[in-house]
Amino acid sequence: MHIDIIAVFPEMFEGPFTESIIKRAVSKGIVEIGLHNLRDYTTDKHHKVDDYSFAAGAGMVMMIEPVDNCISHLKSQRDYDEVIYMSPDGELLDQPLCNKLSMQQNLIILCGHYKGIDERIREHLITKEISIGNYVLSGGELGAAVLVDSLVRLIPGALGDETSALSDSFQDGLVSPPVYTRPRNYKGWEVPEVLLSGNDKMISDWRLEKAIERTKERRPEMYEIFKKS
């Protein structure tokens, strides 16, 4: 997979992308991530990428020209499956969407800033808008980092155990069941006996039961969908 990220502050990705799973995936050649500073694509001598909105609205707006210049440059190098804009009013990111996007080959992610982007960018250049939650961040960089992490971990070879992602929360419409590790007894707090039984069928049934219970308790909206499936 190849992911190009357009941002006003690309330095914000140095931490998330130089550690853990993403670092390993990049080093193994499983994913390529290109970071592009939007200021490199403006014709303004002061490298401005924002301007006042028409009709004197509050806040600054990202201008169309540098965004168009950057996307056009990237598209001259390869074809893209999606040009994604991280936006508070975009499609809410969930596991099915992550699964779908993880199977794409080339993605562009545009990180918004200020009061947003010129609407013509959304109308003519963007193919998908994604939100990571019903709240507002200072910019789209953090949302883009979340999106990239959620996709990369699904690519075969990114995780040490390729089956691990298949048992994550939300993959089967349920949250994950409780998990335990050694010691078996800590301060009198015991690991459930069924997990020590060695009986795969009993353990599988117990995990499903606990996943259903936890989903019903903590994510009732998901539980209602699961019941109907």
C-alpha positions as a Markdown table, in Angstrom:
| # | Residue | x | y | z |
|---|---|---|---|---|
| 1 | Met | 0.0 | 0.0 | 0.0 |
| 2 | His | 1.1 | 3.5 | -0.7 |
| 3 | Ile | -0.3 | 6.4 | 1.3 |
| 4 | Asp | 0.4 | 10.1 | 0.6 |
| 5 | Ile | -0.5 | 12.6 | 3.3 |
| 6 | Ile | -0.9 | 16.3 | 2.6 |
| 7 | Ala | -0.6 | 18.4 | 5.7 |
| 8 | Val | 0.2 | 21.9 | 6.9 |
| 9 | Phe | 2.2 | 20.4 | 9.8 |
| 10 | Pro | 3.7 | 17.1 | 8.5 |
| 11 | Glu | 6.2 | 17.1 | 11.4 |
| 12 | Met | 3.3 | 15.9 | 13.6 |
| 13 | Phe | 3.6 | 12.4 | 12.1 |
| 14 | Glu | 7.2 | 11.9 | 13.2 |
| 15 | Gly | 6.2 | 10.3 | 16.5 |
| 16 | Pro | 3.3 | 8.0 | 15.4 |
| 17 | Phe | 5.0 | 6.8 | 12.2 |
| 18 | Thr | 8.5 | 6.1 | 13.6 |
| 19 | Glu | 7.4 | 3.6 | 16.3 |
| 20 | Ser | 5.7 | 0.2 | 16.7 |
| 21 | Ile | 3.6 | -1.4 | 14.0 |
| 22 | Ile | 3.8 | 1.4 | 11.4 |
| 23 | Lys | 7.6 | 1.6 | 11.7 |
| 24 | Arg | 7.9 | -2.1 | 11.3 |
| 25 | Ala | 5.5 | -2.1 | 8.3 |
| 26 | Val | 7.5 | 0.6 | 6.6 |
| 27 | Ser | 10.8 | -1.0 | 7.2 |
| 28 | Lys | 9.5 | -4.3 | 5.8 |
| 29 | Gly | 8.2 | -2.5 | 2.6 |
| 30 | Ile | 4.6 | -3.5 | 3.4 |
| 31 | Val | 3.5 | 0.2 | 3.3 |
| 32 | Glu | 5.0 | 3.4 | 1.8 |
| 33 | Ile | 4.1 | 6.7 | 3.5 |
| 34 | Gly | 4.8 | 10.0 | 1.8 |
| 35 | Leu | 4.5 | 13.2 | 3.8 |
| 36 | His | 3.9 | 16.4 | 1.8 |
| 37 | Asn | 4.1 | 19.9 | 3.3 |
| 38 | Leu | 1.2 | 21.9 | 1.7 |
| 39 | Arg | 3.4 | 25.1 | 1.9 |
| 40 | Asp | 5.7 | 23.6 | -0.7 |
| 41 | Tyr | 2.8 | 23.9 | -3.3 |
| 42 | Thr | 1.7 | 27.5 | -2.8 |
| 43 | Thr | 2.7 | 30.3 | -5.1 |
| 44 | Asp | 2.5 | 32.8 | -2.2 |
| 45 | Lys | 6.0 | 34.3 | -1.5 |
| 46 | His | 5.3 | 33.9 | 2.3 |
| 47 | His | 4.2 | 30.3 | 1.8 |
| 48 | Lys | 0.6 | 31.1 | 2.9 |
| 49 | Val | -1.9 | 28.3 | 2.4 |
| 50 | Asp | -4.9 | 30.0 | 4.1 |
| 51 | Asp | -6.9 | 33.1 | 3.5 |
| 52 | Tyr | -10.0 | 34.9 | 4.8 |
| 53 | Ser | -13.4 | 33.5 | 3.8 |
| 54 | Phe | -15.7 | 35.4 | 1.5 |
| 55 | Ala | -18.6 | 37.2 | 3.3 |
| 56 | Ala | -16.3 | 37.8 | 6.3 |
| 57 | Gly | -17.0 | 34.5 | 8.1 |
| 58 | Ala | -15.0 | 33.7 | 11.2 |
| 59 | Gly | -11.7 | 31.9 | 10.9 |
| 60 | Met | -9.2 | 31.3 | 8.1 |
| 61 | Val | -9.8 | 28.8 | 5.3 |
| 62 | Met | -7.3 | 26.6 | 3.4 |
| 63 | Met | -7.0 | 27.9 | -0.2 |
| 64 | Ile | -7.8 | 25.7 | -3.2 |
| 65 | Glu | -4.7 | 26.4 | -5.3 |
| 66 | Pro | -2.0 | 24.8 | -3.1 |
| 67 | Val | -4.2 | 21.8 | -2.5 |
| 68 | Asp | -5.0 | 21.4 | -6.2 |
| 69 | Asn | -1.3 | 21.8 | -7.0 |
| 70 | Cys | -0.2 | 19.1 | -4.6 |
| 71 | Ile | -2.9 | 16.6 | -5.6 |
| 72 | Ser | -2.2 | 17.2 | -9.3 |
| 73 | His | 1.5 | 16.5 | -8.7 |
| 74 | Leu | 0.8 | 13.3 | -6.8 |
| 75 | Lys | -1.7 | 12.1 | -9.5 |
| 76 | Ser | 1.0 | 12.6 | -12.1 |
| 77 | Gln | 3.0 | 9.9 | -10.4 |
| 78 | Arg | 0.3 | 7.2 | -9.8 |
| 79 | Asp | -3.4 | 6.5 | -9.9 |
| 80 | Tyr | -5.2 | 6.7 | -6.6 |
| 81 | Asp | -8.1 | 4.6 | -5.3 |
| 82 | Glu | -9.3 | 7.4 | -3.0 |
| 83 | Val | -8.5 | 11.0 | -2.1 |
| 84 | Ile | -9.6 | 11.3 | 1.5 |
| 85 | Tyr | -10.3 | 14.5 | 3.5 |
| 86 | Met | -10.3 | 14.2 | 7.2 |
| 87 | Ser | -13.4 | 16.2 | 8.3 |
| 88 | Pro | -15.6 | 16.4 | 11.4 |
| 89 | Asp | -18.7 | 15.9 | 9.2 |
| 90 | Gly | -17.3 | 13.0 | 7.2 |
| 91 | Glu | -18.3 | 9.3 | 7.3 |
| 92 | Leu | -17.6 | 8.0 | 10.8 |
| 93 | Leu | -14.5 | 5.7 | 10.8 |
| 94 | Asp | -15.4 | 2.1 | 11.8 |
| 95 | Gln | -14.0 | -1.3 | 11.4 |
| 96 | Pro | -15.8 | -2.2 | 8.2 |
| 97 | Leu | -14.5 | 1.0 | 6.6 |
| 98 | Cys | -11.0 | 0.2 | 7.8 |
| 99 | Asn | -11.3 | -3.3 | 6.3 |
| 100 | Lys | -12.4 | -1.9 | 3.0 |
| 101 | Leu | -9.7 | 0.8 | 2.7 |
| 102 | Ser | -6.9 | -1.6 | 3.8 |
| 103 | Met | -7.4 | -3.5 | 0.6 |
| 104 | Gln | -6.7 | -0.4 | -1.6 |
| 105 | Gln | -3.4 | 0.2 | -3.2 |
| 106 | Asn | -2.9 | 4.0 | -3.3 |
| 107 | Leu | -4.5 | 6.6 | -1.0 |
| 108 | Ile | -4.2 | 10.4 | -0.6 |
| 109 | Ile | -5.2 | 11.8 | 2.8 |
| 110 | Leu | -5.7 | 15.6 | 3.1 |
| 111 | Cys | -5.5 | 17.0 | 6.6 |
| 112 | Gly | -7.7 | 20.0 | 7.1 |
| 113 | His | -6.8 | 23.0 | 9.3 |
| 114 | Tyr | -8.1 | 26.4 | 10.4 |
| 115 | Lys | -11.8 | 26.7 | 9.7 |
| 116 | Gly | -11.7 | 24.1 | 7.0 |
| 117 | Ile | -11.0 | 23.9 | 3.3 |
| 118 | Asp | -12.4 | 25.8 | 0.3 |
| 119 | Glu | -15.6 | 23.9 | -0.6 |
| 120 | Arg | -14.5 | 23.5 | -4.2 |
| 121 | Ile | -11.8 | 21.1 | -3.0 |
| 122 | Arg | -14.5 | 18.9 | -1.5 |
| 123 | Glu | -16.7 | 19.2 | -4.6 |
| 124 | His | -14.0 | 18.5 | -7.3 |
| 125 | Leu | -10.9 | 16.9 | -5.7 |
| 126 | Ile | -12.0 | 14.8 | -2.8 |
| 127 | Thr | -13.6 | 11.3 | -3.3 |
| 128 | Lys | -14.2 | 10.4 | 0.4 |
| 129 | Glu | -14.5 | 12.3 | 3.7 |
| 130 | Ile | -13.8 | 10.6 | 7.0 |
| 131 | Ser | -14.3 | 11.6 | 10.6 |
| 132 | Ile | -12.7 | 9.8 | 13.6 |
| 133 | Gly | -15.4 | 11.0 | 16.0 |
| 134 | Asn | -18.0 | 13.6 | 16.8 |
| 135 | Tyr | -15.7 | 16.2 | 18.1 |
| 136 | Val | -13.3 | 18.9 | 16.6 |
| 137 | Leu | -9.5 | 18.7 | 16.6 |
| 138 | Ser | -7.1 | 21.5 | 15.9 |
| 139 | Gly | -6.2 | 19.9 | 12.6 |
| 140 | Gly | -6.6 | 16.7 | 10.5 |
| 141 | Glu | -3.1 | 15.4 | 11.3 |
| 142 | Leu | -4.2 | 13.5 | 14.4 |
| 143 | Gly | -7.2 | 12.0 | 12.6 |
| 144 | Ala | -5.0 | 11.0 | 9.7 |
| 145 | Ala | -2.5 | 9.2 | 12.0 |
| 146 | Val | -5.4 | 7.3 | 13.5 |
| 147 | Leu | -6.7 | 6.3 | 10.1 |
| 148 | Val | -3.3 | 5.2 | 8.8 |
| 149 | Asp | -2.7 | 3.1 | 12.0 |
| 150 | Ser | -6.1 | 1.4 | 11.7 |
| 151 | Leu | -5.3 | 0.5 | 8.0 |
| 152 | Val | -1.7 | -0.6 | 8.2 |
| 153 | Arg | -2.3 | -3.1 | 11.0 |
| 154 | Leu | -4.7 | -4.9 | 8.8 |
| 155 | Ile | -2.2 | -5.5 | 6.0 |
| 156 | Pro | -0.8 | -9.0 | 6.0 |
| 157 | Gly | 2.7 | -9.0 | 7.5 |
| 158 | Ala | 2.3 | -5.8 | 9.6 |
| 159 | Leu | 1.5 | -7.7 | 12.8 |
| 160 | Gly | 3.7 | -10.3 | 14.3 |
| 161 | Asp | 0.7 | -12.7 | 14.4 |
| 162 | Glu | -1.4 | -12.2 | 11.2 |
| 163 | Thr | -4.4 | -13.7 | 12.9 |
| 164 | Ser | -4.4 | -11.1 | 15.7 |
| 165 | Ala | -6.3 | -8.5 | 13.8 |
| 166 | Leu | -9.1 | -11.0 | 13.0 |
| 167 | Ser | -9.9 | -11.2 | 16.7 |
| 168 | Asp | -9.9 | -7.5 | 17.4 |
| 169 | Ser | -12.9 | -5.6 | 18.7 |
| 170 | Phe | -15.6 | -4.8 | 16.1 |
| 171 | Gln | -14.3 | -7.4 | 13.5 |
| 172 | Asp | -17.2 | -9.7 | 14.2 |
| 173 | Gly | -19.7 | -7.0 | 15.4 |
| 174 | Leu | -18.7 | -7.4 | 19.0 |
| 175 | Val | -16.2 | -5.9 | 21.4 |
| 176 | Ser | -13.4 | -8.2 | 22.5 |
| 177 | Pro | -13.8 | -10.5 | 25.5 |
| 178 | Pro | -11.6 | -10.2 | 28.6 |
| 179 | Val | -8.0 | -11.4 | 28.3 |
| 180 | Tyr | -5.6 | -12.6 | 31.0 |
| 181 | Thr | -1.9 | -13.4 | 31.4 |
| 182 | Arg | 0.4 | -14.8 | 34.1 |
| 183 | Pro | 0.5 | -15.0 | 37.1 |
| 184 | Arg | -2.6 | -17.3 | 37.5 |
| 185 | Asn | -3.2 | -15.9 | 40.9 |
| 186 | Tyr | -2.4 | -12.3 | 41.8 |
| 187 | Lys | -3.4 | -11.0 | 45.3 |
| 188 | Gly | -6.2 | -13.5 | 45.3 |
| 189 | Trp | -7.5 | -12.4 | 41.9 |
| 190 | Glu | -7.9 | -15.6 | 39.9 |
| 191 | Val | -7.8 | -16.2 | 36.1 |
| 192 | Pro | -11.1 | -17.9 | 35.1 |
| 193 | Glu | -10.7 | -21.7 | 35.3 |
| 194 | Val | -12.1 | -22.3 | 31.8 |
| 195 | Leu | -9.1 | -20.5 | 30.3 |
| 196 | Leu | -6.8 | -23.1 | 32.0 |
| 197 | Ser | -8.8 | -26.1 | 31.0 |
| 198 | Gly | -7.2 | -26.7 | 27.6 |
| 199 | Asn | -10.6 | -27.4 | 26.2 |
| 200 | Asp | -10.7 | -25.3 | 23.0 |
| 201 | Lys | -14.5 | -25.6 | 22.5 |
| 202 | Met | -15.2 | -24.5 | 26.1 |
| 203 | Ile | -12.8 | -21.6 | 25.8 |
| 204 | Ser | -14.2 | -20.5 | 22.5 |
| 205 | Asp | -17.8 | -20.6 | 23.8 |
| 206 | Trp | -16.7 | -18.7 | 27.0 |
| 207 | Arg | -15.0 | -16.0 | 24.9 |
| 208 | Leu | -18.1 | -15.5 | 22.7 |
| 209 | Glu | -20.4 | -15.4 | 25.7 |
| 210 | Lys | -18.2 | -12.8 | 27.4 |
| 211 | Ala | -17.9 | -10.7 | 24.2 |
| 212 | Ile | -21.7 | -10.7 | 23.8 |
| 213 | Glu | -22.2 | -9.7 | 27.5 |
| 214 | Arg | -19.6 | -6.9 | 27.3 |
| 215 | Thr | -21.1 | -5.6 | 24.0 |
| 216 | Lys | -24.6 | -5.6 | 25.4 |
| 217 | Glu | -23.4 | -3.7 | 28.5 |
| 218 | Arg | -21.0 | -1.2 | 26.9 |
| 219 | Arg | -22.1 | -0.8 | 23.3 |
| 220 | Pro | -25.9 | -1.5 | 23.3 |
| 221 | Glu | -26.2 | -0.1 | 19.8 |
| 222 | Met | -23.7 | -2.7 | 18.5 |
| 223 | Tyr | -25.5 | -5.4 | 20.4 |
| 224 | Glu | -28.8 | -4.6 | 18.7 |
| 225 | Ile | -27.2 | -4.9 | 15.3 |
| 226 | Phe | -25.5 | -8.1 | 16.3 |
| 227 | Lys | -28.8 | -9.7 | 17.5 |
| 228 | Lys | -30.3 | -9.0 | 14.0 |
| 229 | Ser | -27.4 | -10.5 | 12.1 |
